[in-house]
Amino acid sequence: MTRKEKIISIMAREAKPLRPDEIAEAISLPAKSRPAFDALLAELENEGEITSLKGGGLISCRAAGLLRGVLRVNPKGFGFLLCEEGEDIHIEASAMNTAVNGDVVLVRLLPEANGRREGIVEKTLRRGSERLVGTLRVYKGMAIVSPDDDRLPREMFVSGCGLAGKDGMKVVARITEYMKNGLRGHVEEVLGYPNDFGVDVLSIIKSYGFNTEFPQKVLDEADAVPASVSAADIEGRLDLRGETVITIDGDDSKDLDDAVSLTKTERGYRLGVHIADVGSYVRPGSALDGEALARGTSVYLVDRVIPMLPPRLSNGICSLNEGEDRLTLSVIMDIDPHGNVLHSEFYKSVIRSAHRMTYNKVWRLLSGDDALAREYADVAAMLRDMYALSRELGKRAVERGYVEMDIPEAKAVLDENGRAVDIKLREINGANTLIENFMVCANIEVARYLWRRHVPAMYRVHGKPDADRLAVFKSYAAGLGLNPNRDFRAILADFKDGPERGVASMMLLRCMAKAFYSPENSGHFGLGTSDYCHFTSPIRRYPDLVCHRALKAAIEGDAAAMRKIGRMNADAAVKCSERELAAERCERDALDLKKAEYMEPFVGSDFDAVISSVTSFGFFVQLPNTVEGLVPVTSLTDDYYVLDEAALALRGERRHKEYRLGDTVRVTLVSANKQSRKLEFVVKTDEEKKKITVKEVSAGGGAKRHKNSRPKQKRVPRVFHRRKNRGRH
């Protein structure tokens, strides 16, 4: 137990004020360590573990009645403390004490009112962001930035407009002062006008703190890395260049970090999963490593990719390009014909990919394309064996508890000007599933190997579903005549393909806990395994790089490297979890923006949609292409509708008409707001046909258009795929 953990334990156990001398005596602190001890107490206070009292004593925040959490602000001004334990706490706008959305704060509970926990912000421990993105408004003698995020204060007084910033431009501003009535700061970067090419997505990127460029020091280190593998690099590695190894990725993928091989054996199969040895080029403590940790992950957006590593590495020496010698870490698994892993071995290796295959080509070959079978005659039989093995691995995964959900994923098609001209569903075929099953299998085996040998590593953990939300899911199933008194996996399997299965999958996803990274191996519920880590994508995820270092340290018996990983692991896991969440939100917001942009010409048009969520203020509908928008309850003018939570429906009090979760409805699009990324629909009924009013599209959301008037667009499609399996596990 570290000194820090000892202090926390003592403070929690005593639950009363203690003087610093008493704490020092309790942990048997040597006199020479007193300066470091005082610094540690200050650190614990800044982290919200302890707080000082007027008399000079210290007490744990929990004993003092203070709760720590993240503040989430509603656009209307009030907010909630997202508690680490227990029910969230309501915070009035007047009780925020300069805290803003996303800040980590300490909150003191107030006397309970109306059955609701309320509190007041006592202290801001950590700011959620030091910068914001917004629209610059220049007036006589002053300039104001209106934040894009409507959960922040409406105005921020700024200086620094000498950066060529003009009224109406998008800018990045640094916050220098948090006040009760607003913010102050200065403009750091001018992005351009909202309708300039790429500025819309760039604004979202900047709002999440991602950098599109690498620092010069990082680029210099990348340039110093050799462009090819030398004979010295290969020494001490298992040479697999004589084996038939291939990569299978998306059509437009450039960072190829995983390759596979397969041979049939007397006991079944020998599967090789070979992953780029990024750790040989990105050393701990280097500028490359620091930047990779700061980014945490690559971000795959609708019109660009923000890589974790410079392209010289991600697309060059680290990418398992066809016909090139590459350093790898290999997981060699003996698997029986039924998909059970019998034995695993781990090696530092070198490979040479025989073919750069794509999902589409592999699936066409497996589906009987004779021309492709002849073109890839040297690997066609291996691919068929891989598919057979993948199906068995999939069956074993379901048996052990894998939660298989049918959730469609969309992609945007952009024209030459970066404007959305189509929203399509991403196609998932058997080749995608093949690679996913192989990668999951390798991740499990690596995690199991590290955990059993007590090697410090970064695990991917996932908790059990939320019981209350799971009850709602079962209620929905019961309303459709399914037996709810079973495991939720069995219930989901009974849903037939169609709108209801899609809604059920989405409901189940909302039940699930968020997977995250941790130095502790507490299992992965969604995959049904007690051991899991991310190992197979070190080019695009920092946790995978940590696991590579852990595995190499275990293979080499490097105790010093293990200790170093152990010291850094906890903080790195938190950072990686935060950046992963930011990347997911950034990707989602960029796609939602393009969805709204695509729908602008269709304002006034009618669609068949499925009710995907029901609330007291209306219900959300989803189109077949995943575009989603709100039908406000105020637009339902034929009755007074109230929420029936048990039935998951809005029900009219007089006519008893229902709008139930999963129902198909005919709707009219009345508003598409690119700036807010929101769509609004109304229900199309015979009575309401003459009542529909098409709303004007807001500024920044595109030019105003009349019903059924659609501009002609030159379609020059550019489809940007999201990286395979993002967020699946």
C-alpha positions in Angstrom: 0.0 0.0 0.0 1.4 3.4 -1.0 1.7 6.3 1.5 -1.1 8.0 -0.2 -3.4 5.0 0.1 -2.5 4.7 3.8 -3.5 8.3 4.5 -6.8 7.8 2.7 -7.5 4.6 4.7 -6.7 6.2 8.0 -8.8 9.3 7.3 -11.7 7.1 6.2 -11.4 4.9 9.3 -11.2 7.7 11.9 -14.0 9.8 10.3 -13.0 12.7 12.6 -10.6 15.7 12.3 -6.9 14.9 12.6 -3.9 17.2 12.8 -1.1 16.6 10.3 1.2 15.5 13.1 -1.3 12.8 14.1 -1.6 11.5 10.5 2.2 11.5 10.2 2.5 9.5 13.4 -0.2 7.0 12.3 1.8 6.1 9.2 5.1 6.1 11.0 6.5 8.9 8.8 10.3 9.4 8.9 11.3 13.0 9.8 13.2 13.5 6.5 10.0 12.8 4.5 8.0 15.6 6.1 8.2 18.0 3.1 7.0 15.3 0.7 4.3 14.4 3.2 3.0 18.0 3.4 2.9 18.1 -0.5 1.0 14.8 -0.4 -1.6 16.3 2.0 -2.1 19.2 -0.4 -2.5 16.9 -3.3 -5.2 14.9 -1.5 -7.0 18.1 -0.7 -6.9 19.2 -4.3 -8.2 15.8 -5.4 -11.2 16.1 -3.0 -10.2 13.2 -0.7 -9.7 15.4 2.4 -10.6 18.9 3.4 -9.2 21.3 5.9 -11.2 22.8 8.8 -10.9 26.3 10.3 -9.2 25.0 13.4 -6.3 23.6 11.3 -7.4 19.9 11.4 -8.0 17.7 8.4 -11.0 15.4 7.7 -12.1 13.1 4.9 -14.5 14.8 2.6 -17.1 12.0 3.0 -17.0 12.5 6.8 -17.4 16.2 6.3 -20.6 15.6 4.2 -19.0 16.6 0.9 -19.6 14.6 -2.2 -17.3 14.5 -5.3 -18.4 14.2 -8.9 -18.7 15.7 -12.3 -21.1 18.6 -12.8 -23.5 18.3 -15.8 -25.3 21.5 -16.6 -28.7 21.7 -18.4 -29.0 24.3 -21.1 -31.8 25.9 -18.9 -29.2 26.7 -16.2 -29.6 24.1 -13.5 -27.4 21.0 -13.2 -26.7 17.7 -11.6 -23.7 16.3 -9.7 -23.0 12.9 -11.3 -22.2 11.0 -8.1 -19.7 8.2 -7.9 -22.1 6.5 -5.6 -25.9 6.9 -5.1 -28.5 9.2 -6.8 -27.4 12.3 -8.7 -27.7 15.6 -6.8 -29.7 18.5 -8.2 -27.8 21.9 -8.3 -29.6 25.2 -8.9 -28.0 27.7 -11.2 -27.5 30.0 -8.2 -25.6 27.3 -6.3 -22.9 26.6 -8.8 -20.3 29.0 -7.4 -18.4 29.7 -10.7 -18.4 25.9 -11.6 -19.3 25.1 -15.2 -20.3 22.0 -17.2 -17.8 19.2 -17.0 -16.0 20.5 -13.9 -15.1 18.0 -11.1 -16.5 19.5 -7.9 -17.2 19.0 -4.2 -20.8 19.5 -3.3 -22.4 19.9 0.1 -25.9 18.4 0.5 -28.8 20.7 1.4 -31.9 19.6 3.4 -33.9 17.3 1.1 -36.8 19.1 -0.6 -39.7 17.5 -2.6 -38.1 14.1 -2.3 -35.1 15.3 -4.3 -31.4 15.5 -3.2 -30.1 19.0 -3.7 -26.7 20.6 -3.1 -24.4 23.6 -3.4 -21.0 23.6 -5.0 -18.4 24.1 -2.3 -15.2 23.8 -4.4 -14.1 23.2 -7.9 -11.4 20.6 -7.9 -10.6 20.4 -11.6 -11.9 22.3 -14.6 -13.5 20.2 -17.3 -12.0 22.4 -20.0 -9.7 25.4 -20.2 -10.9 26.3 -23.7 -14.1 26.6 -25.6 -15.2 27.0 -29.2 -17.8 29.5 -30.2 -18.8 32.3 -32.5 -17.1 35.7 -32.3 -19.3 38.8 -32.0 -17.4 42.1 -32.4 -19.0 45.2 -31.1 -17.7 48.8 -30.5 -15.0 48.5 -28.0 -15.5 44.9 -27.0 -15.7 41.3 -28.3 -17.8 38.4 -27.1 -17.7 34.7 -27.8 -21.0 32.8 -27.8 -20.1 29.2 -26.9 -21.3 26.4 -29.3 -22.0 24.3 -26.2 -25.3 25.6 -24.8 -24.4 24.1 -21.4 -21.8 26.8 -20.9 -22.5 30.5 -19.9 -24.1 32.3 -22.9 -21.4 34.9 -23.3 -17.6 35.1 -22.7 -15.8 38.5 -22.8 -12.6 38.1 -24.7 -9.5 39.9 -25.9 -7.0 39.0 -28.5 -9.0 39.7 -31.6 -5.9 40.9 -33.4 -5.6 37.3 -34.7 -7.6 38.4 -37.8 -10.9 37.4 -36.1 -14.0 39.0 -37.6 -17.6 39.1 -36.5 -19.3 35.8 -37.2 -16.1 33.6 -37.3 -15.6 30.4 -35.3 -12.8 30.8 -32.8 -11.1 28.9 -30.0 -10.9 30.9 -26.8 -8.9 30.1 -23.6 -10.8 30.7 -20.3 -8.8 32.9 -17.9 -11.4 33.8 -15.3 -14.5 31.9 -14.1 -17.1 34.3 -12.6 -20.5 33.8 -11.2 -22.1 35.8 -14.0 -20.0 34.6 -16.9 -16.5 33.9 -18.3 -13.5 35.9 -19.4 -10.7 34.9 -21.7 -8.8 35.6 -24.9 -9.0 34.3 -28.5 -6.2 31.7 -29.2 -7.1 30.5 -32.7 -9.4 31.7 -35.5 -11.0 28.7 -37.4 -12.9 30.6 -40.1 -16.5 31.3 -41.0 -19.0 28.5 -40.2 -19.7 27.7 -43.9 -16.0 27.6 -44.9 -14.7 24.2 -46.0 -14.3 21.8 -43.0 -14.8 24.5 -40.3 -18.0 22.8 -39.0 -16.2 19.5 -38.2 -13.0 21.4 -37.1 -15.1 23.3 -34.5 -16.2 20.0 -33.0 -12.7 18.6 -33.0 -11.4 21.7 -31.1 -14.2 21.6 -28.6 -13.1 18.2 -27.4 -9.4 19.2 -27.2 -8.0 17.1 -30.0 -5.1 18.5 -32.0 -5.0 18.1 -35.8 -1.3 18.7 -36.0 1.7 17.1 -34.1 4.3 19.2 -32.2 7.5 19.6 -34.1 9.5 17.6 -31.5 7.2 14.7 -32.0 7.6 14.9 -35.8 11.3 15.1 -35.4 11.3 11.9 -33.4 9.1 10.2 -35.9 11.4 11.2 -38.8 14.4 9.7 -36.9 12.7 6.2 -36.9 14.1 4.0 -39.7 11.7 3.4 -42.6 12.5 -0.3 -42.8 13.4 -3.3 -40.6 17.1 -4.1 -40.3 18.8 -7.4 -39.6 19.7 -6.2 -36.1 16.0 -5.6 -35.4 15.2 -9.2 -36.2 17.7 -10.8 -33.8 16.0 -12.7 -31.0 12.6 -12.8 -32.7 10.6 -15.7 -34.0 10.9 -15.5 -37.8 7.5 -16.0 -39.4 8.3 -14.6 -42.8 8.0 -18.0 -44.3 4.4 -18.4 -43.0 1.3 -17.3 -45.0 0.2 -14.2 -43.2 -2.4 -11.7 -44.4 -4.2 -8.5 -43.3 -7.9 -8.0 -43.6 -9.1 -4.4 -43.2 -11.5 -1.8 -44.7 -11.0 -0.6 -48.3 -9.6 2.8 -47.2 -7.6 1.7 -44.1 -3.9 2.7 -44.1 -2.9 1.9 -40.5 -2.8 -1.9 -40.7 -2.0 -3.1 -37.2 -3.2 -6.7 -37.2 -2.5 -9.7 -39.4 -3.7 -13.3 -39.2 -2.5 -16.8 -40.2 -4.1 -20.3 -39.9 -3.0 -23.9 -40.3 -5.0 -27.1 -39.7 -3.5 -29.5 -37.1 -4.4 -32.9 -35.7 -6.1 -31.2 -32.8 -7.9 -28.6 -34.9 -6.4 -25.3 -35.8 -3.3 -23.2 -35.1 -4.4 -19.6 -35.2 -1.8 -16.8 -35.3 -2.7 -13.2 -34.5 0.2 -10.9 -35.3 0.1 -7.3 -34.0 2.4 -4.4 -35.0 5.2 -4.0 -32.4 4.6 -0.3 -32.0 6.5 -0.4 -28.7 9.8 -0.9 -30.6 9.4 2.6 -32.0 7.5 4.5 -29.3 9.7 4.4 -26.2 8.4 5.3 -22.7 9.2 8.9 -21.8 9.8 10.0 -25.4 7.9 12.9 -27.0 6.1 10.4 -29.2 4.9 8.5 -26.1 3.8 11.6 -24.3 1.8 12.8 -27.3 0.3 9.3 -27.8 -0.9 9.3 -24.2 -2.3 12.8 -24.4 -4.3 11.8 -27.4 -5.2 8.4 -26.1 -6.7 7.2 -29.3 -7.1 7.9 -33.0 -10.3 9.7 -33.9 -12.2 8.6 -37.0 -14.4 11.5 -38.2 -16.7 11.9 -41.2 -14.2 13.9 -43.2 -10.8 13.1 -41.7 -8.8 11.0 -39.3 -6.8 12.4 -36.4 -4.2 9.7 -35.7 -2.7 8.9 -32.4 0.7 8.5 -34.0 2.3 10.5 -36.8 1.6 9.1 -40.3 5.3 8.2 -40.8 4.7 5.6 -38.1 1.0 4.8 -38.3 1.0 4.4 -42.1 4.7 3.4 -42.5 7.0 1.3 -40.4 4.3 0.3 -37.9 1.7 -0.6 -40.6 1.8 -4.3 -41.6 2.0 -3.4 -45.3 2.0 -6.1 -48.0 5.3 -7.5 -48.9 7.2 -5.6 -46.2 9.1 -7.1 -43.2 7.5 -5.9 -40.0 8.2 -6.3 -36.3 5.2 -7.9 -34.5 4.1 -9.5 -31.2 2.4 -12.8 -32.0 -0.2 -14.8 -30.2 -0.2 -18.4 -31.4 -3.3 -20.4 -30.3 -4.1 -24.1 -30.6 -7.8 -24.3 -30.9 -10.0 -27.5 -31.2 -12.6 -27.8 -34.0 -15.3 -26.6 -31.6 -13.6 -23.2 -30.9 -12.1 -24.0 -27.5 -8.6 -22.6 -27.0 -6.3 -25.4 -25.8 -3.0 -23.6 -25.5 -1.5 -20.2 -26.2 2.1 -19.0 -26.8 3.4 -15.4 -27.1 6.4 -14.3 -29.1 8.3 -11.3 -30.3 8.3 -12.0 -34.0 8.8 -10.7 -37.6 6.3 -11.2 -40.4 5.9 -10.4 -44.1 2.2 -10.0 -45.1 1.4 -12.0 -48.3 -1.7 -10.0 -49.2 -3.5 -6.8 -48.1 -7.0 -8.1 -48.2 -10.3 -6.2 -47.6 -13.5 -7.2 -45.9 -15.4 -6.9 -49.1 -13.0 -9.0 -51.1 -12.8 -11.7 -48.5 -16.6 -11.9 -48.1 -17.1 -12.0 -51.9 -14.5 -14.9 -52.1 -16.2 -16.7 -49.2 -19.6 -16.2 -50.9 -18.4 -18.0 -54.1 -16.7 -15.4 -56.3 -14.6 -17.7 -58.6 -12.5 -14.9 -60.0 -11.4 -13.8 -56.6 -10.8 -17.4 -55.6 -8.4 -17.8 -58.6 -6.7 -14.4 -57.8 -6.0 -15.4 -54.2 -5.6 -19.1 -54.8 -2.7 -19.3 -52.3 -5.0 -18.2 -49.4 -8.5 -19.2 -50.5 -8.5 -22.5 -48.6 -7.1 -20.8 -45.5 -9.8 -18.1 -45.7 -12.5 -20.8 -45.8 -10.9 -22.5 -42.8 -10.8 -19.1 -41.0 -14.4 -18.5 -41.6 -15.3 -22.0 -40.2 -13.2 -21.4 -37.1 -14.7 -17.9 -36.7 -18.2 -19.3 -36.6 -17.2 -21.8 -33.9 -15.5 -19.0 -31.9 -18.8 -17.0 -32.2 -20.8 -19.9 -30.8 -18.5 -20.3 -27.8 -18.7 -16.6 -27.2 -22.5 -16.7 -27.0 -22.3 -19.7 -24.7 -20.1 -17.9 -22.3 -22.4 -14.9 -22.2 -21.5 -12.6 -25.1 -24.2 -9.9 -25.5 -24.9 -9.7 -29.3 -26.8 -6.6 -30.3 -28.1 -5.5 -33.7 -27.3 -1.8 -33.7 -26.9 -0.2 -37.2 -23.9 2.1 -37.7 -24.1 5.0 -40.2 -21.6 6.7 -42.4 -21.7 10.0 -44.2 -21.1 10.4 -47.9 -19.7 13.9 -48.7 -19.3 15.8 -51.9 -16.3 17.7 -53.1 -17.2 20.6 -50.9 -17.5 18.5 -47.8 -21.3 18.7 -47.7 -23.3 15.6 -46.8 -25.1 14.1 -49.8 -26.1 10.8 -48.3 -26.3 8.9 -45.0 -25.8 5.1 -45.5 -25.6 2.2 -43.2 -22.2 0.6 -42.7 -22.2 -2.9 -44.1 -21.1 -5.6 -41.7 -20.4 -9.0 -43.2 -18.8 -12.3 -42.2 -15.3 -11.0 -42.9 -15.7 -8.2 -40.3 -17.0 -10.8 -37.8 -14.1 -13.1 -38.6 -11.5 -10.5 -37.7 -13.5 -9.4 -34.6 -13.7 -13.0 -33.3 -10.0 -13.5 -33.8 -9.0 -10.3 -32.1 -11.3 -10.9 -29.2 -9.8 -14.3 -28.8 -6.3 -12.9 -28.8 -7.2 -10.2 -26.3 -8.6 -12.7 -23.9 -5.6 -14.9 -24.0 -3.1 -12.0 -23.5 -5.2 -10.7 -20.5 -5.3 -14.2 -19.0 -1.5 -14.6 -19.4 -0.7 -11.2 -17.8 -3.2 -11.6 -15.0 -2.1 -15.1 -14.0 1.6 -14.0 -13.9 0.7 -10.8 -11.9 2.2 -8.6 -14.6 0.9 -4.9 -14.2 -1.2 -4.1 -17.3 -4.2 -2.1 -18.4 -7.4 -4.1 -18.5 -10.7 -3.5 -20.3 -13.4 -3.9 -17.8 -17.2 -3.8 -18.1 -19.8 -4.0 -15.3 -23.2 -5.6 -15.1 -26.3 -3.8 -16.7 -28.3 -1.3 -14.7 -31.1 -3.2 -13.0 -33.8 -0.5 -13.3 -33.2 -0.1 -17.1 -33.1 -3.8 -17.5 -36.5 -4.0 -15.9 -37.8 -1.5 -18.5 -36.3 -3.6 -21.3 -38.1 -6.7 -19.9 -41.3 -4.7 -19.6 -41.1 -3.7 -23.3 -40.6 -7.4 -24.2 -43.6 -8.4 -22.1 -45.7 -5.8 -23.9 -44.9 -7.6 -27.2 -45.9 -11.0 -25.8 -42.4 -12.3 -25.0 -41.6 -14.1 -21.7 -39.7 -11.5 -19.6 -38.8 -14.1 -16.8 -35.6 -15.1 -18.6 -32.1 -13.9 -19.1 -32.1 -10.8 -21.2 -29.9 -12.4 -23.8 -32.6 -15.1 -24.4 -35.2 -12.3 -24.7 -33.2 -10.4 -27.2 -32.7 -13.5 -29.3 -36.5 -13.9 -29.6 -37.0 -10.5 -31.3 -37.4 -11.0 -35.0 -35.4 -8.8 -37.4 -37.0 -5.5 -38.0 -37.8 -2.2 -36.2 -38.7 -3.9 -32.9 -35.3 -5.8 -32.7 -33.5 -2.5 -33.5 -35.3 -0.7 -30.7 -34.7 -3.7 -28.3 -31.0 -3.6 -29.1 -30.8 0.1 -28.5 -32.7 -0.3 -25.2 -30.3 -3.0 -24.1 -27.3 -0.9 -25.0 -28.6 1.9 -22.8 -28.8 -0.7 -20.0 -25.2 -1.5 -20.3 -22.5 0.0 -18.1 -19.7 1.9 -19.9 -16.6 -0.1 -20.5 -13.4 1.5 -19.3 -9.7 0.9 -18.7 -8.3 -0.1 -15.3 -5.2 -1.6 -13.7 -7.6 -4.0 -11.9 -8.9 -7.0 -13.8 -12.6 -7.1 -12.8 -13.9 -8.9 -15.9 -15.9 -7.9 -19.0 -19.6 -8.6 -18.7 -20.5 -7.8 -22.3 -18.0 -10.4 -23.7 -18.8 -12.9 -20.9 -15.1 -13.2 -19.8 -13.3 -12.7 -16.6 -10.1 -11.6 -18.4 -9.9 -9.0 -21.1 -7.6 -6.3 -22.4 -7.1 -4.3 -25.6 -4.0 -5.6 -27.3 -4.7 -5.8 -31.0 -4.7 -2.1 -32.1 -1.6 -0.3 -30.7 -1.4 2.1 -33.7 -4.7 3.7 -32.7 -5.1 3.0 -28.9 -2.7 3.8 -26.2 -4.0 1.0 -23.8 -2.9 -1.6 -26.4 0.6 -0.1 -26.4 0.7 -0.4 -22.6 -0.4 -4.1 -22.9 2.4 -4.6 -25.5 5.0 -3.3 -23.1 3.6 -5.5 -20.3 3.7 -8.6 -22.5 7.2 -7.9 -23.7 8.3 -7.4 -20.1 6.8 -10.7 -19.2 8.4 -12.5 -22.2 11.8 -11.0 -21.4 11.5 -11.2 -17.6 12.1 -7.4 -17.3 11.2 -6.6 -13.7 12.2 -3.0 -14.0 9.8 -2.5 -16.9 7.0 -4.1 -15.0 7.5 -1.8 -12.0 7.5 1.3 -14.3 4.2 0.1 -15.9 2.7 -0.4 -12.4 3.6 3.1 -11.3 2.1 4.8 -14.3 -0.8 2.4 -14.9 -3.6 4.0 -12.7 -3.2 7.5 -14.0 -2.8 6.3 -17.6 -6.0 4.2 -17.4 -8.0 7.2 -16.2 -6.6 9.4 -19.0 -7.2 6.8 -21.7 -10.8 6.3 -20.5 -11.4 10.0 -20.7 -9.9 10.4 -24.1 -11.8 7.4 -25.4 -15.1 8.9 -24.3 -14.2 12.3 -25.8 -13.3 10.6 -29.1 -16.7 8.7 -29.2 -18.6 12.0 -28.5 -16.5 13.9 -31.0 -17.2 11.2 -33.7 -20.9 11.1 -32.8 -21.3 14.9 -32.9 -19.6 15.2 -36.2 -21.8 12.5 -37.7 -24.9 14.1 -36.2 -23.9 17.4 -37.7 -23.7 15.8 -41.2 -27.0 14.1 -40.6 -28.7 17.4 -39.9 -26.9 19.0 -42.9 -28.0 16.1 -45.2 -31.6 16.5 -44.0 -31.8 20.3 -44.6 -33.2 19.9 -48.2 -35.9 17.5 -46.9 -37.6 19.9 -44.6 -41.3 19.6 -45.4 -40.9 16.0 -46.6 -42.6 12.9 -45.1 -41.0 9.8 -43.8 -41.8 6.5 -42.2 -40.0 6.3 -38.8 -39.8 4.1 -35.7 -40.4 5.5 -32.2 -37.0 5.0 -30.6 -37.5 6.7 -27.2 -40.4 8.1 -25.2 -40.2 11.0 -22.7 -42.6 13.3 -21.0 -41.7 16.1 -23.5 -42.3 14.0 -26.6 -40.8 11.0 -28.4 -37.9 10.5 -30.6 -38.2 8.8 -34.0 -35.5 7.2 -36.1 -35.5 6.8 -39.9 -34.1 3.7 -41.6 -30.7 5.5 -42.1 -30.4 6.1 -38.3 -31.3 9.8 -38.6 -33.1 10.7 -35.4 -35.2 13.6 -34.2 -37.8 14.8 -31.7 -41.6 14.9 -32.0 -42.5 17.5 -29.3 -45.5 16.6 -27.2 -46.7 20.2 -27.9 -47.1 19.2 -31.6 -49.7 16.5 -30.7 -52.7 18.8 -30.8 -55.5 16.2 -31.1 -55.4 15.4 -27.4 -53.5 16.0 -24.1 -50.8 13.4 -23.9 -49.1 12.1 -20.8 -46.3 9.7 -20.2 -47.1 6.1 -19.2 -43.7 4.9 -17.9 -44.9 1.3 -17.4 -46.2 1.1 -21.0 -43.3 3.1 -22.5 -45.9 5.3 -24.3 -47.5 8.7 -24.6 -51.2 8.3 -24.1 -54.0 10.8 -24.9 -56.3 11.4 -21.9 -59.5 11.8 -23.9 -59.2 9.5 -27.0 -56.6 7.2 -25.4 -54.5 7.1 -28.5 -51.0 5.9 -27.9 -47.6 6.5 -29.3 -45.6 3.5 -28.0 -41.9 2.6 -28.1 -41.3 0.6 -31.3 -44.4 1.9 -33.2 -44.0 2.9 -36.8 -45.3 6.4 -37.5 -45.5 8.7 -40.5 -43.8 12.0 -39.8 -43.0 15.3 -41.4 -39.6 17.0 -41.0 -40.2 20.6 -39.9 -36.7 21.7 -38.8 -33.1 20.6 -39.4 -30.6 22.7 -37.4 -27.0 22.0 -38.3 -25.7 24.2 -35.6 -27.4 22.4 -32.7 -27.3 19.1 -34.6 -31.1 18.6 -33.9 -34.0 17.6 -36.0 -37.7 18.2 -35.3 -40.6 16.2 -36.7 -44.4 16.3 -36.4 -46.8 13.3 -36.8 -48.4 13.2 -40.2 -52.2 12.6 -39.7 -55.2 13.5 -41.9 -56.3 16.1 -39.3 -52.9 17.8 -39.1 -51.9 17.9 -42.8 -53.1 21.5 -43.1 -51.5 22.5 -39.7 -47.9 21.6 -40.5 -45.6 24.7 -40.5 -42.2 24.3 -41.9 -39.7 26.1 -39.6 -36.9 28.2 -41.0 -33.5 26.7 -40.8 -31.3 28.6 -38.3 -28.3 30.6 -39.3 -25.3 28.3 -39.8 -27.7 25.5 -40.6 -28.0 26.4 -44.2 -30.1 28.6 -46.4 -33.9 28.6 -46.0 -35.8 26.3 -48.2 -39.5 25.8 -48.9 -41.4 22.6 -48.7 -40.4 19.9 -51.2 -37.9 22.3 -52.8 -34.6 20.5 -53.1 -31.4 21.9 -54.5 -29.6 19.9 -57.2 -26.3 18.7 -55.9 -23.3 17.5 -57.8 -22.7 14.1 -56.3 -19.0 13.3 -56.0 -19.2 10.7 -53.2 -16.5 10.5 -50.5 -17.3 7.8 -48.0 -15.3 8.0 -44.7 -15.6 4.7 -42.8 -15.2 4.6 -39.1 -12.5 2.2 -37.9 -13.6 -1.3 -37.4 -15.2 -2.3 -34.1 -15.0 1.1 -32.6 -16.7 0.8 -29.2 -17.9 -2.7 -29.8 -15.9 -4.1 -26.9 
